[in-house]
Amino acid sequence: MIGRPRQLSPRLVGLSALIAVGVAMSPAAVEAGARGGDFDPASDAWNGLGYLLETAREAQVQLEVSSSLDWSEISADEVLFVVAPHVGPGRHGAELRRFVRAGGRIVIADDFRAGERWLRSFGIQVLQQPGPSARYAAGVRHLPELQGGAELGDFLGYHVAQVVLNHPAALIATAAHGWQHRALGRFGDGVRSWAMEAWRPGEQGRVLGVSDPSLLINAMVRRFYGNKQVGANLLRYFCFEGEPCRVRLLANLHQVHGSFQPRAPQHGLDLDVRRRLQRVMASVDTFLARRELRPLWWLLVVFAFVTPILRSARLPTPRLPPPAPGRDDQGRLRHTVRAWLARPDADYRRPARQLANHLSRTVTLADQEIQSYGAPLDAPQTRATLSEAIARLVARGNLAPGSGRRILDLVGVLEEVADRLAEPVDRDRFTQLAAEVDWAEQVLSHTTLGRKNS
């Protein structure tokens, strides 16, 4: 069985095609697969996910594997990877939506189980029948072979020539208030696709739906390199460049409980460390409740009353100046630039695109600060809109004309070198462009400081 637990025989019959193209499936292997269960992360049988875990290690992804989901243990900076869930979000559907609205990222890979109930909240509908395909692996109709590369986008299609699916379903976008969609991996009809991303403008949360989890099982990933690369790309899809990639893999999900409460990022602390800290704090609490420590608490109460009186005689501490606009993004950008510069043999067109997008966002933010309006920063910025924004800053005296022309020229240069058809950008050229962007950020960060301090 590969991904459709209600129909064992058709899936086993379908594996004959994999045998024909070189996947050896002995009776003993099939029996081991039945014992291990479909999508079992601990199984090396043909229907398990053991090789996906090995692929995660090769792709430098830190996986935490679980078959249950406790929303009270989830923070908004996490990445969830749900594979073939047995249960839907149920009465916890509101927790799922709150998680994404708070900035959470989730990949939902399912076709004929409960995945549709996870995806429908984001305007993604699962269709039982896939679309047509021009090619099929070994000529078998239920093993469509679809194009990778640009058809899957720059990231998901990275180093992927073809993807082989197995009895897939299909995804289409439906009307859902506020949600936007991008189809990835379209079938031959140009309407249905096997992957789809959903997001709300102005929010950081993202959802990626995959209509065929069986493309990730051992039999498919070991036989087809495109599937292995897609598995690695899916695991890293929502991770940030230059930062540790941590993903919570929820395979064969059987239980969902708890309440999601948005809280600050955990700064890399995993669940095991957090639980240890909780146990330590509980031990400290028990110790502090001992009877012999009560005189100390009374002394602390007296100290708490006396301290404000003593401090009132002192001058107040000076206040720190306000941070420059875009400070958090600037730190993230510099971290990303350092990560790319650590790879001397890289093609720097992709990070050049990141520099262009960041500079466009900084220009837009500076313009909005002056005009006091809040258009979505994620909206696409064209050369025309950026030229208008810079012209407004110059007209109000917030930006020198020469600096405005230099920034606009820099945006144009970045767009040219980031073009897919442009010549590769070497490390020295990228370093020079990064320095120019840093100068532009410094100039734009001072356009609104006088207004805020006035």
PLY file of the C-alpha trace (Angstrom):
ply
format ascii 1.0
element vertex 454
property float x
property float y
property float z
element edge 453
property int vertex1
property int vertex2
end_header
0.00 0.00 0.00
1.38 3.39 -0.97
-0.63 6.30 0.35
-4.19 4.86 -0.01
-4.76 2.60 3.01
-8.31 1.71 1.98
-7.16 0.00 -1.25
-4.23 -2.34 -0.59
-4.38 -4.50 -3.72
-4.24 -1.78 -6.40
-1.21 -0.22 -4.78
0.59 -3.59 -4.59
-0.27 -4.24 -8.22
1.08 -0.80 -9.06
4.47 -1.68 -7.62
5.01 -4.11 -10.53
5.89 -1.04 -12.59
8.62 -0.16 -10.12
9.91 -3.74 -10.36
10.04 -3.35 -14.15
12.27 -0.26 -13.85
14.62 -1.74 -11.29
13.02 -1.67 -7.84
13.40 -5.19 -6.43
10.37 -6.03 -4.28
10.65 -9.63 -2.98
7.74 -11.25 -1.05
9.79 -10.86 2.12
10.17 -7.13 1.44
6.42 -6.74 0.89
5.73 -8.60 4.14
8.20 -6.35 5.98
6.44 -3.30 4.53
3.10 -4.52 5.81
4.58 -4.96 9.28
6.26 -1.56 9.26
3.17 0.31 8.07
2.76 3.00 5.46
4.80 6.19 6.00
6.54 4.80 9.10
9.62 7.02 9.71
11.38 4.14 11.48
10.85 1.66 8.61
13.32 0.82 5.85
10.66 -1.22 4.02
9.42 -0.07 0.63
6.46 1.82 2.10
8.35 3.51 4.98
10.08 6.89 5.31
13.45 5.69 6.60
15.31 6.91 3.51
13.62 10.30 3.79
15.17 10.66 7.26
18.56 9.80 5.77
17.94 12.39 3.05
17.13 14.95 5.76
20.51 14.35 7.39
22.23 14.79 4.03
20.31 18.05 3.51
21.30 19.27 7.01
17.72 19.24 8.28
17.20 18.55 11.99
14.04 16.43 12.25
11.88 15.87 15.30
9.55 12.94 14.57
6.17 12.44 16.25
2.78 10.84 15.55
0.83 13.28 17.76
0.49 17.06 17.84
0.18 19.08 21.05
-0.50 22.69 20.05
0.55 23.92 23.51
4.15 22.84 22.70
4.30 24.61 19.32
5.77 28.08 18.77
5.05 30.34 15.79
8.62 30.08 14.46
8.37 26.32 13.85
8.04 24.36 10.61
5.55 21.45 10.67
5.65 18.66 8.06
2.42 16.62 8.18
2.50 13.37 6.17
-0.63 11.23 5.62
-2.56 12.21 8.77
-5.17 9.76 10.05
-7.14 12.57 11.72
-8.10 16.09 10.68
-7.59 19.19 12.81
-11.17 18.65 14.08
-12.17 21.02 16.84
-8.57 22.27 16.82
-8.95 23.79 13.37
-8.86 27.23 14.97
-5.45 26.37 16.47
-4.16 25.47 12.99
-5.36 28.79 11.55
-3.95 30.76 14.52
-0.59 29.03 14.07
-0.35 30.09 10.42
-1.69 33.60 11.08
0.99 34.01 13.78
3.74 33.25 11.25
3.89 29.45 11.42
4.84 27.41 8.34
3.38 24.01 7.51
3.70 21.41 4.73
0.71 19.04 4.39
1.38 15.97 2.21
-1.69 13.77 1.76
-4.09 12.46 -0.86
-6.69 9.96 0.35
-6.63 10.24 4.13
-7.56 13.29 6.24
-5.31 15.84 4.53
-8.17 17.62 2.78
-9.56 18.68 6.16
-6.20 20.33 6.90
-5.99 22.11 3.55
-9.55 23.37 3.07
-9.08 26.13 5.69
-6.55 27.73 3.33
-8.61 27.56 0.13
-6.97 24.37 -1.22
-9.26 21.57 -2.45
-8.15 17.96 -2.99
-9.52 16.22 -6.11
-9.58 12.40 -6.25
-8.51 12.32 -9.90
-5.16 13.72 -11.08
-4.72 15.63 -14.30
-3.20 14.18 -17.47
0.51 13.73 -18.01
2.56 13.56 -21.21
4.85 10.88 -19.77
4.51 7.93 -17.41
7.28 5.94 -15.71
7.69 2.56 -17.49
4.58 3.47 -19.47
2.30 2.81 -16.45
-0.72 5.15 -16.24
-0.76 5.49 -12.46
2.92 6.61 -12.36
2.83 10.06 -14.04
6.23 11.64 -14.65
5.99 15.44 -14.41
8.48 18.19 -15.15
10.55 19.78 -12.39
12.74 22.85 -12.72
10.94 26.12 -13.43
7.55 24.35 -13.31
8.11 23.85 -9.56
9.63 27.27 -8.89
13.22 28.24 -8.12
13.37 26.45 -4.75
11.15 23.37 -4.98
12.42 22.66 -8.49
16.11 23.10 -7.59
18.12 20.28 -9.27
14.88 18.42 -10.09
14.46 17.30 -13.70
11.42 15.04 -13.25
9.17 13.87 -10.42
7.40 10.49 -10.52
4.08 10.34 -8.64
2.15 7.21 -7.63
-1.67 7.18 -7.83
-1.71 10.91 -7.00
-4.63 13.14 -6.21
-4.73 16.75 -7.47
-5.05 20.22 -5.93
-6.98 23.29 -7.06
-7.48 26.70 -5.44
-10.93 27.72 -4.19
-12.33 31.02 -3.00
-11.13 31.65 0.56
-11.24 35.09 2.13
-7.83 36.72 2.02
-5.82 33.70 0.83
-3.66 33.78 -2.27
-2.34 30.69 -4.05
0.48 29.57 -6.32
0.22 26.27 -8.21
3.45 24.24 -8.38
3.84 21.18 -10.59
0.82 21.50 -12.86
-0.62 18.49 -14.65
-1.11 18.50 -18.42
-4.45 20.33 -18.25
-2.75 23.42 -16.76
-5.43 23.63 -14.04
-4.76 20.86 -11.55
-1.40 20.57 -9.78
0.25 18.21 -7.31
1.59 21.02 -5.06
0.18 24.41 -4.07
1.31 27.21 -1.76
-1.10 29.48 0.15
-0.48 32.72 2.07
-2.15 35.93 3.18
-0.62 39.25 1.99
1.24 41.05 4.74
1.60 37.94 6.93
4.60 35.63 7.37
2.67 32.33 7.71
2.81 29.93 4.76
1.09 26.66 3.80
2.34 24.17 1.19
-0.01 21.37 0.11
1.27 18.18 -1.59
-1.26 15.79 -3.15
0.90 12.64 -3.16
2.80 11.69 0.02
3.84 8.37 -1.55
6.42 10.20 -3.68
8.44 10.34 -0.41
8.41 6.62 0.50
11.56 4.50 0.28
10.59 2.72 -2.96
10.09 6.01 -4.81
12.92 8.06 -3.29
15.54 5.35 -3.75
14.60 4.69 -7.38
14.08 8.23 -8.70
16.66 10.92 -7.94
14.16 13.68 -8.73
11.95 12.41 -5.89
14.88 12.38 -3.47
15.80 15.98 -4.38
12.15 17.06 -4.10
12.04 15.44 -0.64
15.08 17.47 0.44
13.62 20.66 -1.08
10.26 20.10 0.67
12.00 19.64 4.03
13.98 22.86 3.57
11.17 24.80 1.81
10.30 27.03 4.77
13.77 27.30 6.35
15.80 30.52 6.22
19.11 30.68 4.36
22.11 30.64 6.70
20.10 29.48 9.75
19.73 25.97 11.23
16.84 24.14 9.55
14.59 22.45 12.14
11.43 20.62 11.08
8.84 18.73 13.14
7.82 15.65 11.08
4.29 14.46 11.95
3.85 11.17 10.07
0.70 9.04 10.43
-0.76 11.65 12.78
-3.23 9.97 15.17
-3.87 12.61 17.84
-4.27 16.41 17.94
-4.82 18.21 21.22
-3.80 21.29 23.19
-4.24 25.01 22.57
-1.86 27.13 20.50
-0.69 30.33 22.17
1.56 32.65 20.10
4.79 33.27 21.95
8.26 34.56 21.25
10.64 32.36 19.20
12.60 29.79 21.20
15.98 30.81 19.71
16.96 27.30 18.78
15.90 25.51 21.98
14.30 22.24 20.99
11.41 20.58 22.79
13.66 18.29 24.85
15.63 21.24 26.25
12.41 23.15 27.03
11.04 20.18 28.94
14.24 19.90 30.94
13.99 23.58 31.82
10.38 23.07 32.91
11.42 20.20 35.20
14.23 22.29 36.70
11.85 25.20 37.35
9.36 22.83 39.01
12.12 21.56 41.33
13.15 25.12 42.18
9.51 26.02 42.92
9.20 23.05 45.30
12.41 24.04 47.08
11.38 27.67 47.49
8.07 26.65 49.06
9.80 25.12 52.12
8.74 26.45 55.55
12.25 27.39 56.73
12.62 29.91 53.88
9.62 32.04 54.91
11.74 34.62 56.90
13.76 35.21 53.74
10.59 36.01 51.77
9.49 38.56 54.41
12.91 40.20 54.13
12.53 40.40 50.36
9.06 41.99 50.73
10.53 44.72 52.98
13.36 45.24 50.50
10.84 45.61 47.65
9.08 48.44 49.50
12.28 50.24 50.51
14.07 50.05 47.15
11.70 52.43 45.23
12.13 55.04 47.95
15.90 54.86 47.68
15.85 54.90 43.88
13.57 57.97 43.75
16.48 60.12 44.90
18.52 59.18 41.83
18.33 60.76 38.42
16.51 58.71 35.78
18.63 56.68 33.39
19.06 58.06 29.85
16.83 56.66 27.10
18.25 54.86 24.12
17.64 56.38 20.66
14.94 54.69 18.57
16.13 51.90 16.27
16.44 52.58 12.56
13.59 51.32 10.34
14.04 47.78 9.11
16.66 46.92 11.77
15.52 43.29 12.18
15.41 42.74 8.43
18.83 44.38 8.08
20.31 41.95 10.61
18.75 39.01 8.77
20.06 40.33 5.42
23.62 40.74 6.68
23.48 37.23 8.14
22.34 35.91 4.75
25.08 37.82 2.90
27.74 36.33 5.20
26.33 32.84 4.58
26.51 33.29 0.80
30.02 34.76 0.92
31.13 31.61 2.75
30.40 29.71 -0.48
33.03 30.93 -3.00
31.75 28.66 -5.80
28.10 29.72 -5.54
26.04 31.33 -8.31
25.26 34.70 -6.76
22.26 35.55 -8.96
19.85 34.20 -6.35
21.25 36.26 -3.41
21.36 39.24 -5.77
17.57 38.81 -6.12
17.35 38.83 -2.31
19.34 42.08 -2.20
17.01 43.64 -4.80
13.86 42.59 -2.89
15.28 43.84 0.41
16.31 47.21 -1.04
12.87 47.64 -2.65
11.21 46.87 0.70
13.48 49.38 2.49
12.59 52.14 -0.01
8.87 51.38 0.37
9.12 51.36 4.18
10.89 54.73 4.25
8.23 56.21 1.95
5.40 54.82 4.11
6.97 56.22 7.29
6.94 59.71 5.78
3.41 59.47 4.36
1.97 57.56 7.38
0.13 54.93 5.40
0.33 51.15 5.63
0.14 49.42 2.24
1.20 45.75 2.36
4.99 45.54 2.15
4.77 42.13 0.42
3.07 43.67 -2.63
5.30 43.50 -5.75
7.33 46.66 -6.30
8.03 47.73 -9.88
10.68 50.15 -11.07
7.91 52.69 -11.63
6.54 52.47 -8.06
10.03 52.60 -6.58
10.88 55.62 -8.76
7.73 57.37 -7.50
8.59 56.55 -3.87
12.13 57.90 -4.25
10.79 61.01 -6.01
8.47 61.69 -3.04
11.35 61.34 -0.58
13.46 63.75 -2.64
10.59 66.23 -3.05
10.04 66.35 0.74
13.71 66.91 1.40
14.21 63.56 3.10
16.63 62.28 0.46
19.27 64.02 -1.64
18.60 63.91 -5.41
21.97 62.30 -6.11
21.38 59.62 -3.50
17.93 58.93 -4.93
19.32 58.42 -8.44
22.08 56.18 -7.11
19.61 53.99 -5.18
17.29 53.62 -8.17
20.25 52.73 -10.41
21.33 50.15 -7.83
17.88 48.51 -7.91
18.15 48.29 -11.71
21.62 46.74 -11.57
20.47 44.15 -9.02
17.47 43.21 -11.17
19.74 42.79 -14.21
22.33 40.56 -12.52
19.59 38.53 -10.79
17.89 37.72 -14.10
17.85 33.99 -14.84
19.36 34.60 -18.31
22.07 36.96 -17.10
25.71 36.00 -16.81
26.70 34.36 -13.47
27.72 36.82 -10.75
31.09 36.16 -9.11
31.91 36.60 -5.44
33.72 39.94 -5.86
30.82 41.46 -7.82
28.30 40.23 -5.23
30.44 41.67 -2.39
30.46 45.06 -4.14
26.67 44.98 -4.63
26.14 44.01 -0.97
28.25 46.99 0.11
26.16 49.30 -2.11
22.93 47.95 -0.56
24.38 48.50 2.93
25.14 52.13 2.00
21.60 52.59 0.66
20.12 51.20 3.88
22.19 53.60 5.97
20.97 56.55 3.87
17.30 55.47 3.97
17.41 54.72 7.71
18.02 58.43 8.37
15.13 59.70 6.25
12.61 59.28 9.07
14.72 59.69 12.24
14.28 63.48 12.29
10.50 63.09 11.92
10.31 60.54 14.78
12.44 62.61 17.15
10.58 65.86 16.45
0 1
1 2
2 3
3 4
4 5
5 6
6 7
7 8
8 9
9 10
10 11
11 12
12 13
13 14
14 15
15 16
16 17
17 18
18 19
19 20
20 21
21 22
22 23
23 24
24 25
25 26
26 27
27 28
28 29
29 30
30 31
31 32
32 33
33 34
34 35
35 36
36 37
37 38
38 39
39 40
40 41
41 42
42 43
43 44
44 45
45 46
46 47
47 48
48 49
49 50
50 51
51 52
52 53
53 54
54 55
55 56
56 57
57 58
58 59
59 60
60 61
61 62
62 63
63 64
64 65
65 66
66 67
67 68
68 69
69 70
70 71
71 72
72 73
73 74
74 75
75 76
76 77
77 78
78 79
79 80
80 81
81 82
82 83
83 84
84 85
85 86
86 87
87 88
88 89
89 90
90 91
91 92
92 93
93 94
94 95
95 96
96 97
97 98
98 99
99 100
100 101
101 102
102 103
103 104
104 105
105 106
106 107
107 108
108 109
109 110
110 111
111 112
112 113
113 114
114 115
115 116
116 117
117 118
118 119
119 120
120 121
121 122
122 123
123 124
124 125
125 126
126 127
127 128
128 129
129 130
130 131
131 132
132 133
133 134
134 135
135 136
136 137
137 138
138 139
139 140
140 141
141 142
142 143
143 144
144 145
145 146
146 147
147 148
148 149
149 150
150 151
151 152
152 153
153 154
154 155
155 156
156 157
157 158
158 159
159 160
160 161
161 162
162 163
163 164
164 165
165 166
166 167
167 168
168 169
169 170
170 171
171 172
172 173
173 174
174 175
175 176
176 177
177 178
178 179
179 180
180 181
181 182
182 183
183 184
184 185
185 186
186 187
187 188
188 189
189 190
190 191
191 192
192 193
193 194
194 195
195 196
196 197
197 198
198 199
199 200
200 201
201 202
202 203
203 204
204 205
205 206
206 207
207 208
208 209
209 210
210 211
211 212
212 213
213 214
214 215
215 216
216 217
217 218
218 219
219 220
220 221
221 222
222 223
223 224
224 225
225 226
226 227
227 228
228 229
229 230
230 231
231 232
232 233
233 234
234 235
235 236
236 237
237 238
238 239
239 240
240 241
241 242
242 243
243 244
244 245
245 246
246 247
247 248
248 249
249 250
250 251
251 252
252 253
253 254
254 255
255 256
256 257
257 258
258 259
259 260
260 261
261 262
262 263
263 264
264 265
265 266
266 267
267 268
268 269
269 270
270 271
271 272
272 273
273 274
274 275
275 276
276 277
277 278
278 279
279 280
280 281
281 282
282 283
283 284
284 285
285 286
286 287
287 288
288 289
289 290
290 291
291 292
292 293
293 294
294 295
295 296
296 297
297 298
298 299
299 300
300 301
301 302
302 303
303 304
304 305
305 306
306 307
307 308
308 309
309 310
310 311
311 312
312 313
313 314
314 315
315 316
316 317
317 318
318 319
319 320
320 321
321 322
322 323
323 324
324 325
325 326
326 327
327 328
328 329
329 330
330 331
331 332
332 333
333 334
334 335
335 336
336 337
337 338
338 339
339 340
340 341
341 342
342 343
343 344
344 345
345 346
346 347
347 348
348 349
349 350
350 351
351 352
352 353
353 354
354 355
355 356
356 357
357 358
358 359
359 360
360 361
361 362
362 363
363 364
364 365
365 366
366 367
367 368
368 369
369 370
370 371
371 372
372 373
373 374
374 375
375 376
376 377
377 378
378 379
379 380
380 381
381 382
382 383
383 384
384 385
385 386
386 387
387 388
388 389
389 390
390 391
391 392
392 393
393 394
394 395
395 396
396 397
397 398
398 399
399 400
400 401
401 402
402 403
403 404
404 405
405 406
406 407
407 408
408 409
409 410
410 411
411 412
412 413
413 414
414 415
415 416
416 417
417 418
418 419
419 420
420 421
421 422
422 423
423 424
424 425
425 426
426 427
427 428
428 429
429 430
430 431
431 432
432 433
433 434
434 435
435 436
436 437
437 438
438 439
439 440
440 441
441 442
442 443
443 444
444 445
445 446
446 447
447 448
448 449
449 450
450 451
451 452
452 453
